[in-house]
Amino acid sequence: MQRKQRLSRQTAYFIPYVLWIGLFVIAPVILLVYQSFFDINGHFTLGNYQTYFSSNTYLMMTLNSVWYAFLITLATLVISYPTAYVLNATKHPQLWLLLIIMPTWINLLLKAYAFIGIFSQAGIANQFLQFIGLAPQQILFTKFSFIFVAAYIQIPFMVLPIYNSISELNPSYVNASKDLGATSWQTFSKVIFPLTLPGVKAGVQAVFIPSLSLFMLTRLIGGNKVITLGTAIEEHFLTTMNWGMGSTIGVILIIAMVIIMSLTGGSKRRTKRGLTK
């Protein structure tokens, strides 16, 4: 009797999860794949995929998307790993984590407009340059500003998984490495970093995948000088009304995201096994 009640409770808890996944994950993907096989006139065709793979424009957009996502992820990782490492050594890491997470509570559009004010000709950045005796620069609507703002927005999503991995690291491994005469760099490169690699991989997933499909920042911060697949999808759905081609690009992005997740989906067990060899 108790076993049946337990099974019924588990089923009751499981149903909302299945409904959510089905309605908001599986169904949209199925609709996207279905729509990708129709042209702008509603006729079934494979021409959308043929156009994508035969067009230098779309292939260049794909390379740009991967390249900028890589740069954003690299910049975020370079900032986030030392930040998470220092946070783990502070007395009140939860407080500092809260301060890092707080910007995620602000709407993305508001943050973008805030940086427009900071990077504009009369903004704080150019005022500082004038203060130190330099001429004002065109910071807004550049590739640098796009990467800077995108990295700033993504930093919390990289810091959190890395911090969790560092905080879960057994200090005895580090102490044993030092007792055996390893230098600080050897301890970091041979012990700390390999054992925290799952957090790095999770952070790379959380940053690289969304960065592939950025489109709002490319307009507001990049000034359309940065063209990605996300920009192309927006154009096809809202301007040209070619939903089939937009859906095709969306399917390509989903496939790319699945590939990235499979490449960065190593387990902790695999990492520890590699460390002991």
C-alpha positions in Angstrom: 0.0 0.0 0.0 2.7 2.4 0.9 4.7 1.5 -2.2 1.7 2.3 -4.4 1.3 5.6 -2.6 4.9 6.4 -3.1 4.7 5.5 -6.8 1.6 7.7 -7.2 3.4 10.6 -5.6 6.4 10.2 -7.8 4.1 10.1 -10.9 2.3 13.2 -9.7 5.6 15.0 -9.4 6.8 13.7 -12.7 3.7 14.8 -14.8 4.4 18.6 -14.5 8.0 18.1 -15.5 7.0 16.0 -18.6 4.4 18.6 -19.6 6.8 21.4 -19.2 9.5 19.6 -21.3 7.0 18.6 -23.9 5.3 21.9 -24.3 8.3 24.3 -24.0 11.2 22.2 -25.3 10.2 19.3 -27.5 7.2 20.9 -29.2 9.0 24.1 -30.3 11.9 22.1 -31.6 9.5 19.9 -33.7 7.8 23.0 -35.0 11.1 24.5 -35.9 12.2 21.4 -37.8 8.8 21.2 -39.5 8.8 24.8 -40.6 12.4 24.5 -42.0 11.1 22.3 -44.8 8.7 25.0 -46.2 9.6 28.0 -48.4 8.2 31.6 -48.1 5.1 30.6 -50.1 4.3 27.6 -47.9 5.5 24.9 -50.3 7.5 21.9 -49.1 11.1 22.1 -50.1 14.7 21.2 -49.2 15.9 24.4 -50.8 16.4 26.1 -47.4 19.1 23.7 -46.4 20.6 23.8 -49.9 20.6 27.6 -49.8 22.3 27.6 -46.4 25.1 25.2 -47.2 25.7 26.7 -50.7 25.7 30.4 -49.6 28.9 32.0 -48.7 27.0 34.6 -46.7 25.4 32.1 -44.4 28.6 30.1 -44.0 30.5 33.4 -43.1 27.7 34.2 -40.6 28.3 30.7 -39.1 32.0 31.3 -38.8 31.4 34.7 -37.3 29.0 33.3 -34.8 31.4 30.6 -33.7 34.4 33.0 -33.6 32.6 35.7 -31.5 31.2 33.0 -29.2 34.7 31.7 -28.7 36.1 35.1 -28.0 33.3 35.9 -25.5 33.7 32.5 -23.8 37.5 33.0 -23.6 37.3 36.5 -22.2 34.7 35.3 -19.7 36.8 32.3 -18.6 39.9 34.4 -18.2 38.0 36.7 -15.8 35.8 34.2 -14.1 38.3 31.5 -13.1 40.6 33.8 -11.1 37.5 35.4 -9.6 36.1 32.1 -8.5 39.5 31.1 -7.1 39.7 34.3 -5.0 36.1 34.0 -3.9 36.7 30.6 -2.5 39.5 32.0 -0.3 37.5 34.9 1.1 35.7 34.9 4.4 32.2 35.6 3.0 32.1 34.0 -0.4 28.3 33.9 -0.5 28.1 37.7 -0.1 30.5 38.2 -3.0 28.6 35.6 -5.1 25.4 37.5 -4.5 27.0 40.7 -5.7 28.1 38.9 -8.9 24.7 37.4 -9.5 22.7 40.6 -8.8 23.3 42.1 -12.4 21.4 39.0 -13.8 18.3 40.4 -12.1 18.4 43.4 -14.4 16.8 43.2 -17.8 19.2 42.6 -20.6 17.8 45.5 -22.6 18.3 47.9 -19.7 21.9 46.8 -19.3 22.5 47.3 -23.0 21.2 50.8 -22.9 23.3 51.5 -19.8 26.4 50.5 -21.8 25.3 52.7 -24.7 25.4 55.6 -22.3 28.8 54.6 -21.0 30.4 54.0 -24.4 28.9 57.0 -26.2 30.9 60.0 -27.3 29.8 61.9 -24.2 29.8 58.8 -22.0 31.9 58.0 -18.9 34.5 56.1 -20.8 35.3 59.0 -23.1 35.2 61.4 -20.3 37.8 59.4 -18.5 40.0 59.3 -21.6 39.8 63.1 -21.8 40.6 63.3 -18.1 43.9 61.5 -18.6 44.7 63.6 -21.7 43.6 61.3 -24.5 41.2 62.2 -27.4 37.7 60.7 -27.3 37.4 57.3 -29.1 34.7 55.6 -31.0 34.0 52.8 -28.5 30.3 52.2 -29.2 29.3 50.3 -32.3 32.6 48.4 -32.4 33.5 44.7 -32.2 35.4 45.5 -28.9 32.3 47.0 -27.3 30.2 44.0 -28.4 32.6 41.4 -26.9 33.1 43.5 -23.8 29.4 43.8 -23.0 28.6 40.2 -23.9 31.4 39.0 -21.7 30.2 41.2 -18.8 26.7 39.8 -19.1 27.9 36.2 -19.2 30.4 36.3 -16.3 28.0 35.2 -13.6 27.1 32.1 -15.6 30.8 31.2 -15.8 31.7 32.1 -12.2 29.1 29.9 -10.5 29.9 26.5 -11.8 33.7 27.1 -11.5 33.2 28.3 -7.9 31.2 25.2 -7.1 33.9 22.9 -8.5 36.7 24.8 -6.6 34.7 24.8 -3.3 34.1 21.0 -3.6 37.9 20.4 -4.2 39.4 18.3 -1.4 42.2 20.3 0.2 44.1 17.1 0.9 45.0 16.9 -2.8 46.5 20.3 -2.7 48.4 19.7 0.5 49.7 16.4 -0.8 51.0 18.1 -3.9 52.8 20.7 -1.8 54.2 18.1 0.5 55.7 16.2 -2.5 57.6 19.4 -3.5 55.4 20.7 -6.3 55.5 24.4 -7.1 52.4 26.6 -7.0 52.1 26.4 -10.8 52.5 22.6 -10.8 49.9 22.3 -8.1 47.5 24.4 -10.1 48.1 22.8 -13.5 48.4 19.2 -12.3 45.9 19.1 -9.5 43.5 22.1 -9.1 42.7 22.8 -12.7 42.1 19.2 -13.8 39.8 18.5 -10.8 37.8 21.7 -11.4 37.6 21.1 -15.1 33.9 19.9 -14.9 33.0 23.4 -13.6 34.9 25.0 -16.5 33.1 22.8 -19.0 29.7 23.6 -17.4 30.6 27.3 -17.6 31.7 27.0 -21.2 28.4 25.4 -22.1 26.4 28.1 -20.2 28.3 30.9 -22.0 29.3 29.6 -25.5 25.8 28.2 -26.4 23.8 31.4 -25.8 26.6 33.5 -27.3 26.1 31.7 -30.6 22.6 33.2 -31.1 23.1 36.8 -29.8 21.1 39.3 -31.8 20.1 42.2 -29.6 23.6 43.2 -28.6 24.7 43.0 -32.2 22.3 45.8 -33.0 22.4 47.9 -29.9 26.1 47.6 -29.0 27.7 46.3 -32.2 25.8 48.6 -34.5 25.2 45.8 -37.0 29.0 45.6 -37.5 28.8 42.2 -35.9 26.6 39.9 -38.0 25.7 36.5 -36.5 23.2 33.7 -37.1 21.0 35.2 -34.4 20.8 38.4 -36.4 19.9 36.4 -39.5 17.1 34.6 -37.7 15.7 37.9 -36.5 15.8 39.3 -40.0 14.0 36.3 -41.5 11.3 36.1 -38.9 10.6 39.8 -38.4 11.6 41.5 -41.7 11.7 39.2 -44.7 9.0 37.0 -43.2 10.8 33.9 -44.5 10.1 31.7 -41.6 11.3 28.6 -43.4 14.8 30.0 -43.8 14.8 31.4 -40.3 13.8 28.0 -39.0 16.6 26.3 -41.0 19.2 28.5 -39.3 17.6 27.7 -36.0 17.9 24.0 -36.6 21.6 24.5 -37.6 22.1 26.3 -34.3 20.4 23.5 -32.3 22.7 20.9 -33.9 25.7 23.1 -33.2 24.6 23.4 -29.5 24.2 19.6 -29.2 27.7 19.1 -30.6 29.1 21.6 -28.2 27.3 19.9 -25.2 28.6 16.5 -26.3 32.2 17.8 -26.6 32.1 19.6 -23.2 30.1 17.0 -21.4 32.9 15.1 -19.7 32.2 13.7 -16.2 34.0 14.1 -13.0 34.9 10.5 -13.0 36.6 10.8 -16.3 38.6 13.8 -15.0 39.7 12.1 -11.9 40.7 9.0 -13.8 42.8 11.1 -16.1 44.4 12.8 -13.1 45.5 9.4 -11.5 47.2 8.2 -14.7 
